[in-house]
Amino acid sequence: MHIALGCDHRGLKLKQAVIGLLAELGHNYKDFGCYGAEPVDYPDIVPGVAEAVVSGKFDHGIVICGSGIGMSIAANKMRGIRAALCCDVFSARRAREHSDANILCLGGETVERSLALDIVRAYLSSTFEGGRHLRRVEKIHSLETASLDNE
């Protein structure tokens, strides 16, 4: 798999651990920043990751900030993105199986490292079930395009 990664300064340590896991699992990745401890605004990181996923060049994205909330909100503003903030393995599986999430959001300060890595494993090893869930994902897409039509 090809994974697009991004974080703000509060998610940097966890992103580095995720990079190690991706290498261990044999996945390719591209790091869209940030790269150091200097404060970075998470909305500046999201577009690179989101565009990489929506373009089809990357299979999934993983974004990390302090709580994961800001990255989740910002990512879900991007057309074609279904970002899921996951704090447990069950949610990570369901995000893929039922909602066809294409970006995983994590909190670098809210989920301890080993659990976060288990969440990444669960997310990446799960697949969309389709069926009745496809109808729901299509309705989400309709909401997205309807909001654009009203502008």
Backbone bond lengths (Angstrom), bond angles and torsions (degrees), N, CA, C in turn:
res aa  C-N    CA-C-N  psi(-1)  N-CA   C-N-CA  omega(-1)  CA-C   N-CA-C  phi
1 M - - - 1.446 - - 1.529 110.03 -
2 H 1.320 115.06 153.39 1.463 122.47 174.60 1.521 107.67 -108.60
3 I 1.318 116.49 121.40 1.464 122.58 -175.33 1.519 109.93 -117.12
4 A 1.336 115.88 130.70 1.468 122.01 173.68 1.523 107.44 -94.95
5 L 1.322 117.11 129.39 1.469 122.00 -177.23 1.516 110.95 -118.70
6 G 1.326 115.11 147.59 1.449 120.03 172.93 1.510 110.78 -157.66
7 C 1.325 115.44 154.52 1.464 119.90 177.91 1.518 109.48 -156.41
8 D 1.310 114.85 163.00 1.462 119.14 166.26 1.527 106.65 -97.19
9 H 1.319 117.17 -174.40 1.469 121.06 -176.69 1.525 112.83 -62.23
10 R 1.319 117.50 -29.52 1.471 120.18 -179.43 1.526 112.49 -77.59
11 G 1.316 117.35 -16.17 1.458 120.87 179.59 1.512 114.16 -103.69
12 L 1.327 116.70 2.68 1.466 121.26 -173.46 1.529 113.45 -59.49
13 K 1.325 118.04 -47.19 1.472 119.99 -177.92 1.521 111.45 -62.21
14 L 1.345 116.54 -42.40 1.455 118.68 179.46 1.527 110.62 -69.14
15 K 1.322 117.85 -37.31 1.469 119.68 177.56 1.521 110.28 -59.79
16 Q 1.317 117.52 -40.46 1.460 120.55 179.15 1.527 110.66 -62.96
17 A 1.329 117.01 -38.05 1.472 120.31 176.75 1.533 110.51 -67.47
18 V 1.325 116.97 -39.38 1.468 120.93 178.39 1.526 110.08 -64.48
19 I 1.318 117.76 -39.81 1.467 120.83 176.78 1.524 110.30 -58.33
20 G 1.322 117.03 -42.50 1.462 120.86 176.95 1.518 111.85 -61.17
21 L 1.321 116.41 -42.07 1.465 120.66 178.79 1.524 110.71 -65.35
22 L 1.318 117.46 -44.50 1.461 120.42 179.89 1.524 110.70 -59.65
23 A 1.313 116.99 -41.90 1.468 121.06 177.83 1.528 110.14 -62.83
24 E 1.332 115.83 -43.89 1.468 121.18 179.19 1.527 111.46 -60.75
25 L 1.350 116.43 -37.93 1.464 121.63 -178.89 1.526 113.01 -82.71
26 G 1.323 116.82 -7.02 1.459 120.65 178.03 1.521 114.97 83.50
27 H 1.325 117.22 19.39 1.467 121.18 178.77 1.520 110.09 -91.17
28 N 1.311 115.84 146.35 1.457 121.80 173.04 1.520 108.22 -85.69
29 Y 1.308 117.05 153.23 1.463 119.80 178.26 1.512 109.89 -150.53
30 K 1.318 114.19 159.92 1.467 121.19 169.72 1.510 106.63 -129.17
31 D 1.301 116.09 133.00 1.461 123.31 -178.56 1.534 108.60 -95.98
32 F 1.337 116.06 114.40 1.461 122.26 -179.32 1.533 112.18 -93.34
33 G 1.333 117.46 13.01 1.467 120.97 177.24 1.515 110.97 101.41
34 C 1.272 115.75 171.44 1.453 129.14 -4.10 1.526 108.78 -81.92
35 Y 1.332 114.65 173.29 1.453 119.21 -172.10 1.524 114.06 -121.64
36 G 1.331 116.79 -0.64 1.457 119.40 -177.71 1.518 111.31 -149.52
37 A 1.315 115.76 -176.73 1.467 122.03 -174.29 1.532 113.76 -85.54
38 E 1.336 117.44 -5.52 1.468 119.81 177.80 1.532 109.60 -63.90
39 P 1.325 118.34 137.47 1.470 120.53 179.71 1.535 112.80 -54.92
40 V 1.318 114.54 135.85 1.465 124.11 -179.90 1.524 107.45 -133.23
41 D 1.319 117.01 141.86 1.463 121.05 176.22 1.519 109.34 -84.17
42 Y 1.338 116.41 121.17 1.469 120.15 -176.55 1.528 114.12 -56.50
43 P 1.350 120.56 -32.92 1.470 117.91 178.32 1.531 113.25 -63.94
44 D 1.323 117.65 -17.41 1.465 120.47 177.59 1.525 111.99 -78.81
45 I 1.309 117.96 -20.01 1.468 122.49 -177.64 1.529 111.24 -89.48
46 V 1.314 117.07 -35.75 1.468 122.43 -172.64 1.532 114.29 -57.36
47 P 1.329 121.06 -45.55 1.466 118.87 -175.14 1.524 115.21 -57.17
48 G 1.306 118.30 -39.82 1.465 120.22 178.53 1.514 112.37 -61.42
49 V 1.331 115.85 -45.14 1.467 120.56 179.28 1.528 110.13 -66.51
50 A 1.323 116.57 -47.61 1.467 120.97 -177.46 1.531 111.71 -61.99
51 E 1.311 116.70 -45.37 1.468 119.97 -179.92 1.520 111.29 -64.07
52 A 1.316 117.37 -36.11 1.461 121.21 177.87 1.526 110.85 -63.41
53 V 1.328 116.92 -39.18 1.463 121.72 -179.86 1.523 110.68 -73.75
54 V 1.328 117.13 -48.92 1.468 120.94 -177.57 1.530 111.42 -62.46
55 S 1.323 116.93 -34.22 1.469 120.66 -179.54 1.521 112.19 -67.94
56 G 1.333 116.82 -17.89 1.461 120.71 -177.21 1.515 113.54 88.38
57 K 1.330 117.25 -1.28 1.467 119.99 178.83 1.528 111.45 -72.49
58 F 1.348 115.74 -23.25 1.462 121.41 178.69 1.518 108.11 -127.43
59 D 1.337 115.64 143.59 1.458 120.89 -178.07 1.522 112.21 -74.65
60 H 1.320 116.39 -37.69 1.467 122.22 -177.09 1.511 109.73 -150.51
61 G 1.329 114.20 164.66 1.448 120.70 173.02 1.515 109.69 -124.16
62 I 1.303 115.71 154.43 1.463 122.93 172.86 1.518 106.36 -133.26
63 V 1.332 116.46 123.36 1.460 121.40 178.73 1.523 109.24 -124.88
64 I 1.326 115.39 144.45 1.462 121.15 -172.93 1.518 109.81 -138.52
65 C 1.322 115.69 128.90 1.467 121.54 169.22 1.529 106.36 -132.20
66 G 1.311 118.25 -168.28 1.460 120.22 -176.42 1.516 112.88 -58.34
67 S 1.319 116.60 -52.30 1.469 120.78 -179.03 1.524 113.10 -103.28
68 G 1.314 116.99 -18.66 1.466 121.91 -173.57 1.520 112.27 88.11
69 I 1.323 116.75 -16.11 1.464 121.29 -175.46 1.528 110.99 -68.99
70 G 1.316 117.41 -48.54 1.454 120.39 -178.75 1.517 112.15 -60.39
71 M 1.329 116.51 -45.44 1.461 120.33 178.51 1.529 110.51 -61.81
72 S 1.322 116.66 -40.07 1.458 120.79 179.80 1.522 111.40 -63.28
73 I 1.318 116.40 -46.67 1.469 120.20 179.60 1.526 109.86 -62.06
74 A 1.324 116.81 -48.42 1.464 120.67 -178.52 1.525 111.32 -62.50
75 A 1.318 117.73 -44.94 1.467 120.83 -178.20 1.522 111.33 -63.26
76 N 1.315 117.19 -39.17 1.463 119.79 -178.81 1.520 113.25 -72.98
77 K 1.320 118.01 -6.30 1.469 121.53 172.59 1.528 111.38 -81.75
78 M 1.310 116.61 -14.63 1.462 121.60 -176.55 1.533 109.73 -86.78
79 R 1.311 115.40 130.47 1.463 121.19 -178.70 1.528 110.73 -60.05
80 G 1.334 115.74 130.73 1.460 121.62 177.79 1.514 114.69 89.86
81 I 1.319 116.74 -0.79 1.467 120.12 -178.61 1.518 110.44 -100.80
82 R 1.322 114.38 137.01 1.457 123.01 171.09 1.527 105.34 -124.33
83 A 1.320 115.19 90.55 1.462 121.52 -176.04 1.520 109.97 -94.96
84 A 1.308 115.83 138.24 1.464 121.63 -178.59 1.523 110.34 -125.15
85 L 1.315 115.57 123.17 1.461 121.89 172.70 1.519 106.84 -83.44
86 C 1.313 116.64 115.94 1.460 121.12 -176.41 1.522 110.50 -119.55
87 C 1.327 114.62 131.42 1.468 121.54 -179.85 1.521 111.78 -117.44
88 D 1.331 116.63 3.46 1.459 121.36 177.66 1.524 109.36 -153.01
89 V 1.310 116.69 164.41 1.454 123.28 -176.20 1.531 110.91 -65.99
90 F 1.321 118.08 -40.65 1.461 121.89 179.92 1.527 110.64 -57.29
91 S 1.325 116.92 -47.60 1.469 121.18 -179.59 1.527 111.53 -63.43
92 A 1.313 116.74 -37.36 1.464 120.33 179.02 1.522 111.06 -63.95
93 R 1.319 116.24 -43.31 1.469 119.56 177.22 1.519 111.03 -63.61
94 R 1.329 116.26 -47.96 1.468 120.73 -178.92 1.519 112.38 -63.79
95 A 1.308 117.03 -34.94 1.464 120.27 178.77 1.530 110.36 -57.79
96 R 1.325 116.46 -40.45 1.471 120.67 178.55 1.522 111.07 -80.65
97 E 1.329 117.87 -48.67 1.459 121.19 -172.85 1.528 113.34 -65.91
98 H 1.310 117.27 -40.85 1.465 120.91 -173.20 1.521 114.40 -104.76
99 S 1.329 118.07 -30.84 1.472 120.20 -174.70 1.524 113.20 -112.43
100 D 1.326 117.10 -0.59 1.461 122.29 -179.25 1.528 111.33 49.95
101 A 1.341 115.64 42.41 1.463 120.80 178.76 1.522 109.24 -56.00
102 N 1.326 115.39 140.38 1.467 118.94 178.55 1.532 112.47 -115.88
103 I 1.335 116.46 -5.45 1.459 120.66 171.58 1.525 108.97 -134.48
104 L 1.312 115.83 129.54 1.459 123.60 174.71 1.518 107.92 -95.79
105 C 1.332 116.59 129.74 1.459 122.40 177.23 1.525 108.55 -110.10
106 L 1.313 115.69 136.22 1.457 121.23 -179.53 1.523 110.27 -131.33
107 G 1.319 115.18 152.05 1.458 121.83 174.45 1.513 110.21 -100.98
108 G 1.298 116.35 114.61 1.460 121.00 -179.17 1.513 113.69 -67.54
109 E 1.341 116.84 -20.69 1.462 121.02 -179.34 1.524 112.60 -111.46
110 T 1.329 117.01 1.70 1.470 119.26 -176.28 1.521 113.87 -115.19
111 V 1.325 116.71 -18.58 1.466 121.18 -179.13 1.521 107.29 -123.85
112 E 1.303 115.96 127.42 1.466 118.12 -178.88 1.526 110.01 -69.26
113 R 1.300 114.92 153.22 1.462 123.81 -168.70 1.530 114.67 -51.41
114 S 1.310 118.07 -50.69 1.474 119.14 -175.57 1.528 110.94 -66.46
115 L 1.323 117.97 -37.34 1.464 120.45 176.03 1.525 109.77 -65.99
116 A 1.323 117.61 -42.77 1.465 120.56 179.19 1.531 110.74 -58.54
117 L 1.308 117.40 -40.99 1.462 120.53 179.06 1.527 111.16 -68.22
118 D 1.331 117.29 -35.87 1.469 120.41 174.09 1.526 110.79 -64.73
119 I 1.328 116.97 -36.84 1.465 121.68 177.22 1.525 109.89 -63.44
120 V 1.323 116.84 -44.75 1.462 120.91 178.41 1.521 110.10 -61.19
121 R 1.327 117.52 -45.51 1.472 120.91 178.47 1.525 111.13 -58.38
122 A 1.330 116.49 -46.48 1.470 120.84 -178.98 1.525 110.72 -63.44
123 Y 1.313 116.63 -44.69 1.463 121.23 -179.85 1.531 110.71 -60.13
124 L 1.328 116.49 -49.68 1.460 120.26 -175.63 1.524 113.30 -71.74
125 S 1.320 117.95 -23.66 1.469 119.95 -178.77 1.526 112.99 -92.45
126 S 1.320 117.31 -4.41 1.466 121.26 -179.91 1.522 110.10 -96.22
127 T 1.319 115.25 153.54 1.468 120.66 179.27 1.518 110.14 -129.44
128 F 1.309 114.82 155.58 1.458 122.02 179.06 1.525 109.80 -66.61
129 E 1.324 116.38 131.34 1.462 121.88 -177.65 1.521 113.58 -81.76
130 G 1.326 117.85 -18.86 1.465 119.78 -178.47 1.515 110.99 67.29
131 G 1.340 117.34 -141.64 1.463 121.80 179.38 1.516 111.95 56.54
132 R 1.315 116.07 -132.95 1.472 120.32 -178.26 1.526 111.70 -61.46
133 H 1.322 116.81 -24.47 1.465 120.44 179.50 1.533 111.51 -72.25
134 L 1.318 117.10 -29.84 1.459 120.48 177.36 1.525 110.22 -61.48
135 R 1.311 116.12 -42.22 1.476 120.47 178.46 1.524 109.89 -57.67
136 R 1.306 116.85 -40.62 1.470 121.40 -178.40 1.530 111.09 -70.44
137 V 1.319 116.80 -40.90 1.461 119.90 177.75 1.530 110.09 -64.78
138 E 1.320 117.22 -37.85 1.466 120.47 176.25 1.529 110.80 -63.64
139 K 1.321 117.45 -35.76 1.470 120.66 177.05 1.525 110.50 -67.14
140 I 1.311 117.45 -36.81 1.465 120.71 175.40 1.525 109.22 -61.97
141 H 1.317 116.45 -44.72 1.460 120.58 178.35 1.529 110.56 -61.07
142 S 1.325 117.05 -39.53 1.472 120.97 177.78 1.524 111.03 -61.91
143 L 1.316 117.66 -39.32 1.465 120.77 177.09 1.524 110.63 -61.72
144 E 1.306 115.38 -41.02 1.452 121.36 -179.77 1.528 111.36 -63.19
145 T 1.315 116.42 -47.99 1.455 119.45 -178.89 1.528 111.21 -72.70
146 A 1.330 118.14 -31.87 1.475 120.52 177.18 1.523 110.31 -64.73
147 S 1.312 117.49 -38.98 1.470 119.36 -179.92 1.523 110.47 -67.01
148 L 1.326 118.01 -31.34 1.461 121.39 177.21 1.520 110.74 -71.71
149 D 1.346 116.50 -35.76 1.461 120.83 179.85 1.527 111.70 -66.61
150 N 1.323 117.10 -27.23 1.463 121.38 -177.30 1.522 112.83 -83.91
151 E 1.310 117.58 -3.58 1.482 119.75 -177.78 1.508 110.94 -80.45
